[in-house]
Amino acid sequence: MNLTKERCAPETKADNWNLIDWDKIKRLVKSLQLRIAKAIRECKYNKVKTLRWLLTPLNLKI
């Protein structure tokens, strides 16, 4: 029986994890969260939907 350990991500991608500017990501996420809260207070629900979409990982511009 051949047991192999499965990995969550290829090693080449895992190495890039340390290259992410986490401070920049935190600032971007906080800014979007504040904008979402403001849009909710102003009952601008279409704006909330758009901002929430921007907050998804695939849409964050690093």
Secondary structure, DSSP 4 states (H G I P E B T S, - for coil): -------SS-HHHHHHGGGS-HHHHHHHHHHHHHHHHHHHHTT-HHHHHHHHHHTSGGG---
